[in-house]
Amino acid sequence: MSIIKLLPENVANQIAAGEVVHRPSSVVKELLENSIDSGANLITLIIKDAGKTLIQVFDNGSGMSKEDLKICCLRHSTSKIKRSEDLYSLKTMGFRGEALSSISSVAQVSIVSRSNDKNSLGYELKIDGGSEKSFNEIICNKGTSISVKKFIFQRSCKKKFLKSD
């Protein structure tokens, strides 16, 4: 009888998330780096309850198209590299395509984004514990807004390791 089991994808993603986003400050770092990489020159950060309740980042960067927003939270989705040779000429802070996937697998995430295209509308993607809940067309400003709520809600055993306020 075999004792080795292949983990379900959602469980594997939650475990992998622990390697990328250890605590609320890791989430803040990853989201701010994404904003900087998008060319934003105005970034607003809102944190509630030391990041355990809400982390929100607004920027005026390049934003994402409908197609990019649809896949931005999938593991290894990145706009930074296309082939292994690109790793030697990186000029961005992020590149692995793991941050948004990791964050969205252990929290409730809402991303609102509109690209630089003057004729485009914006879109809102909502993910809850790694599962897409909705994707809608909306009117919004150029750039991206990301809200992270209930960080690590899927892994309550980790909550005891987070410092109090």
VENTAJO-V272144 format. One record per pair of residues at least 12 apart in sequence whose C-alpha atoms are under 10 Angstrom apart, sorted by sequence separation. I is the first residue (numbers start at 1). J is the second residue. D is the distance in whole Angstrom. If there is no record, write none. Layout:
BEGIN
I_J_D + I_J_D
END
This chain:
BEGIN
32_44_9 + 44_56_8 + 45_57_5 + 46_58_9 + 80_92_7 + 111_123_8 + 112_124_4 + 113_125_9 + 123_135_7 + 124_136_5 + 125_137_9 + 32_45_8 + 44_57_6 + 45_58_7 + 80_93_9 + 81_94_10 + 82_95_10 + 111_124_6 + 112_125_7 + 123_136_6 + 124_137_6 + 31_45_9 + 43_57_7 + 44_58_5 + 45_59_9 + 80_94_7 + 81_95_7 + 110_124_7 + 111_125_5 + 112_126_9 + 122_136_9 + 123_137_4 + 124_138_7 + 43_58_6 + 44_59_6 + 79_94_9 + 80_95_5 + 81_96_8 + 110_125_6 + 111_126_6 + 122_137_6 + 123_138_5 + 124_139_10 + 42_58_8 + 43_59_4 + 44_60_9 + 78_94_9 + 79_95_7 + 80_96_8 + 81_97_9 + 109_125_8 + 110_126_4 + 111_127_9 + 121_137_7 + 122_138_5 + 123_139_8 + 124_140_9 + 28_45_8 + 42_59_6 + 43_60_7 + 78_95_6 + 79_96_9 + 80_97_8 + 109_126_6 + 110_127_6 + 120_137_10 + 121_138_6 + 122_139_5 + 123_140_8 + 28_46_10 + 40_58_10 + 41_59_8 + 42_60_6 + 43_61_9 + 77_95_9 + 78_96_6 + 79_97_8 + 108_126_8 + 109_127_5 + 110_128_9 + 121_139_6 + 122_140_6 + 28_47_9 + 40_59_6 + 41_60_7 + 42_61_8 + 76_95_9 + 77_96_8 + 78_97_5 + 108_127_6 + 109_128_6 + 120_139_9 + 121_140_7 + 122_141_8 + 39_59_9 + 40_60_5 + 41_61_7 + 76_96_6 + 77_97_5 + 78_98_8 + 107_127_8 + 108_128_4 + 109_129_8 + 120_140_10 + 121_141_9 + 122_142_8 + 124_144_10 + 126_146_10 + 128_148_10 + 38_59_9 + 39_60_8 + 40_61_4 + 75_96_9 + 76_97_4 + 77_98_7 + 78_99_10 + 106_127_10 + 107_128_6 + 108_129_6 + 109_130_9 + 121_142_9 + 122_143_9 + 123_144_10 + 124_145_9 + 125_146_10 + 126_147_9 + 127_148_10 + 128_149_9 + 129_150_10 + 35_57_8 + 38_60_8 + 39_61_5 + 40_62_7 + 75_97_6 + 76_98_6 + 77_99_10 + 78_100_10 + 104_126_9 + 105_127_8 + 106_128_8 + 107_129_5 + 108_130_8 + 109_131_10 + 110_132_10 + 120_142_9 + 122_144_9 + 124_146_10 + 128_150_10 + 129_151_9 + 24_47_9 + 28_51_8 + 34_57_10 + 35_58_8 + 36_59_9 + 38_61_5 + 39_62_6 + 40_63_9 + 74_97_8 + 75_98_6 + 76_99_9 + 77_100_9 + 104_127_6 + 105_128_7 + 106_129_5 + 107_130_8 + 108_131_9 + 109_132_9 + 110_133_10 + 112_135_10 + 114_137_10 + 129_152_9 + 27_51_9 + 31_55_9 + 35_59_6 + 36_60_10 + 37_61_8 + 38_62_5 + 39_63_9 + 73_97_8 + 74_98_8 + 75_99_8 + 76_100_9 + 77_101_8 + 103_127_10 + 104_128_7 + 105_129_5 + 106_130_7 + 108_132_10 + 109_133_10 + 110_134_9 + 111_135_10 + 112_136_9 + 113_137_10 + 114_138_9 + 118_142_9 + 129_153_8 + 130_154_10 + 25_50_9 + 31_56_9 + 32_57_7 + 34_59_10 + 35_60_8 + 36_61_8 + 37_62_9 + 38_63_7 + 72_97_8 + 73_98_8 + 74_99_10 + 75_100_8 + 76_101_8 + 104_129_6 + 105_130_4 + 108_133_10 + 110_135_10 + 112_137_9 + 113_138_9 + 114_139_9 + 116_141_10 + 117_142_9 + 128_153_10 + 129_154_7 + 24_50_7 + 25_51_8 + 31_57_7 + 32_58_9 + 35_61_6 + 38_64_9 + 72_98_9 + 73_99_8 + 74_100_8 + 75_101_5 + 101_127_10 + 103_129_9 + 104_130_5 + 105_131_8 + 112_138_8 + 113_139_10 + 114_140_7 + 115_141_9 + 116_142_6 + 128_154_10 + 24_51_5 + 25_52_10 + 28_55_7 + 31_58_9 + 32_59_9 + 34_61_9 + 35_62_9 + 72_99_10 + 73_100_5 + 74_101_5 + 75_102_8 + 102_129_10 + 103_130_9 + 104_131_8 + 112_139_10 + 113_140_7 + 114_141_7 + 115_142_6 + 116_143_8 + 23_51_9 + 24_52_7 + 27_55_8 + 28_56_8 + 35_63_9 + 72_100_7 + 73_101_4 + 74_102_9 + 102_130_8 + 104_132_9 + 112_140_8 + 113_141_8 + 114_142_5 + 115_143_6 + 23_52_9 + 24_53_10 + 27_56_10 + 28_57_8 + 72_101_8 + 73_102_8 + 101_130_8 + 112_141_9 + 113_142_7 + 114_143_5 + 115_144_8 + 24_54_9 + 25_55_9 + 71_101_9 + 73_103_8 + 74_104_9 + 112_142_10 + 113_143_6 + 114_144_7 + 24_55_8 + 73_104_7 + 74_105_10 + 112_143_8 + 113_144_4 + 114_145_9 + 73_105_9 + 112_144_6 + 113_145_6 + 111_144_7 + 112_145_5 + 113_146_9 + 111_145_6 + 112_146_7 + 110_145_8 + 111_146_5 + 112_147_9 + 73_109_10 + 110_146_6 + 111_147_7 + 109_146_7 + 110_147_5 + 111_148_9 + 73_111_10 + 109_147_6 + 110_148_7 + 72_111_10 + 108_147_8 + 109_148_5 + 110_149_9 + 107_147_10 + 108_148_6 + 109_149_6 + 38_79_10 + 107_148_6 + 108_149_5 + 109_150_9 + 69_111_8 + 106_148_10 + 107_149_6 + 108_150_6 + 109_151_9 + 37_80_9 + 69_112_9 + 106_149_10 + 107_150_5 + 108_151_7 + 69_113_7 + 104_148_8 + 106_150_8 + 107_151_4 + 108_152_9 + 68_113_10 + 69_114_9 + 103_148_8 + 104_149_10 + 106_151_6 + 107_152_6 + 108_153_8 + 69_115_10 + 100_146_10 + 103_149_10 + 105_151_9 + 106_152_5 + 107_153_6 + 108_154_10 + 64_111_10 + 66_113_8 + 68_115_10 + 104_151_9 + 105_152_9 + 106_153_6 + 107_154_7 + 64_112_9 + 65_113_8 + 66_114_8 + 103_151_8 + 104_152_10 + 105_153_10 + 106_154_5 + 107_155_9 + 63_112_9 + 64_113_6 + 65_114_6 + 66_115_8 + 103_152_8 + 105_154_8 + 106_155_7 + 63_113_5 + 64_114_6 + 65_115_5 + 106_156_10 + 62_113_9 + 63_114_5 + 64_115_5 + 65_116_9 + 61_113_10 + 62_114_8 + 63_115_4 + 64_116_8 + 65_117_8 + 73_125_10 + 54_107_10 + 56_109_10 + 58_111_10 + 60_113_10 + 61_114_9 + 62_115_6 + 63_116_7 + 64_117_10 + 69_122_10 + 70_123_9 + 72_125_10 + 37_91_9 + 38_92_9 + 53_107_10 + 54_108_10 + 55_109_10 + 56_110_9 + 57_111_10 + 58_112_9 + 59_113_10 + 60_114_10 + 61_115_8 + 62_116_6 + 63_117_9 + 66_120_9 + 69_123_8 + 70_124_9 + 71_125_10 + 73_127_9 + 37_92_6 + 52_107_10 + 54_109_10 + 56_111_10 + 58_113_10 + 60_115_10 + 61_116_8 + 62_117_9 + 65_120_8 + 66_121_9 + 69_124_8 + 70_125_7 + 36_92_9 + 37_93_7 + 60_116_10 + 65_121_9 + 66_122_8 + 67_123_10 + 69_125_7 + 74_130_9 + 36_93_8 + 37_94_8 + 65_122_8 + 66_123_6 + 73_130_8 + 34_92_9 + 36_94_10 + 37_95_10 + 64_122_8 + 65_123_8 + 66_124_9 + 73_131_10 + 16_75_10 + 33_92_9 + 34_93_8 + 63_122_9 + 64_123_9 + 66_125_10 + 73_132_9 + 33_93_6 + 34_94_7 + 32_93_10 + 33_94_7 + 34_95_10 + 13_75_8 + 70_132_9 + 30_93_9 + 31_94_10 + 30_94_8 + 34_99_9 + 70_135_8 + 34_100_9 + 69_135_9 + 30_98_10 + 31_99_8 + 30_99_6 + 31_100_8 + 66_135_9 + 29_99_10 + 30_100_8 + 66_136_10 + 66_137_9 + 27_99_8 + 31_103_10 + 26_99_9 + 27_100_9 + 30_103_9 + 27_102_9 + 27_103_7 + 21_98_10 + 26_103_10 + 20_98_7 + 21_99_7 + 63_141_9 + 64_142_9 + 19_98_10 + 20_99_7 + 21_100_10 + 24_103_10 + 63_142_6 + 64_143_8 + 19_99_10 + 20_100_10 + 62_142_7 + 63_143_4 + 64_144_7 + 17_98_8 + 20_101_10 + 21_102_7 + 22_103_10 + 60_141_8 + 61_142_7 + 62_143_6 + 63_144_5 + 16_98_9 + 17_99_8 + 20_102_7 + 21_103_7 + 59_141_10 + 60_142_6 + 61_143_5 + 62_144_8 + 63_145_9 + 17_100_9 + 19_102_9 + 20_103_8 + 59_142_8 + 60_143_4 + 61_144_7 + 17_101_8 + 18_102_8 + 59_143_6 + 60_144_7 + 61_145_10 + 13_98_10 + 16_101_10 + 17_102_4 + 18_103_9 + 21_106_9 + 58_143_8 + 59_144_5 + 60_145_9 + 16_102_7 + 17_103_7 + 58_144_6 + 59_145_6 + 14_101_9 + 15_102_9 + 17_104_9 + 57_144_8 + 58_145_4 + 59_146_9 + 13_101_8 + 14_102_7 + 17_105_7 + 18_106_9 + 57_145_6 + 58_146_7 + 13_102_7 + 14_103_9 + 16_105_9 + 17_106_7 + 56_145_7 + 57_146_5 + 58_147_9 + 13_103_10 + 14_104_9 + 15_105_9 + 56_146_6 + 57_147_7 + 13_104_10 + 14_105_6 + 15_106_9 + 55_146_8 + 56_147_4 + 57_148_9 + 13_105_6 + 14_106_6 + 55_147_6 + 56_148_6 + 12_105_10 + 13_106_9 + 14_107_10 + 54_147_7 + 55_148_5 + 56_149_9 + 11_105_9 + 54_148_6 + 55_149_7 + 10_105_7 + 53_148_8 + 54_149_5 + 55_150_9 + 10_106_10 + 52_148_9 + 53_149_5 + 54_150_7 + 55_151_9 + 51_148_9 + 52_149_7 + 53_150_5 + 54_151_8 + 51_149_8 + 52_150_6 + 53_151_7 + 51_150_9 + 52_151_6 + 43_143_10 + 45_145_10 + 47_147_10 + 51_151_8 + 52_152_8 + 53_153_10 + 42_143_10 + 43_144_10 + 44_145_9 + 45_146_10 + 46_147_9 + 47_148_10 + 48_149_10 + 52_153_9 + 43_145_10 + 45_147_10 + 40_143_8 + 39_143_10 + 40_144_9 + 38_143_9 + 38_144_9 + 52_159_9 + 35_143_9 + 35_144_8 + 34_144_10 + 35_145_9 + 52_162_9 + 35_146_10 + 50_162_10 + 52_164_10 + 50_163_9 + 52_165_9 + 31_145_10 + 50_164_8 + 51_165_9 + 14_129_9 + 31_146_8 + 49_164_9 + 50_165_6 + 13_129_10 + 14_130_8 + 31_147_10 + 49_165_6 + 13_130_8 + 31_148_10 + 48_165_10 + 10_129_8 + 11_130_10 + 10_130_7 + 28_148_10 + 9_130_10 + 10_131_9 + 27_148_9 + 24_148_10 + 27_151_9 + 24_151_7 + 23_151_8 + 24_152_9 + 23_152_8 + 21_151_10 + 22_152_9 + 21_152_9 + 18_152_9 + 17_152_9 + 23_158_9 + 22_158_9 + 23_159_9 + 18_155_10 + 14_152_9 + 23_161_9 + 24_162_9 + 22_161_10 + 23_162_7 + 14_154_8 + 15_155_9 + 18_158_9 + 22_162_9 + 23_163_10 + 14_155_8 + 11_154_10
END
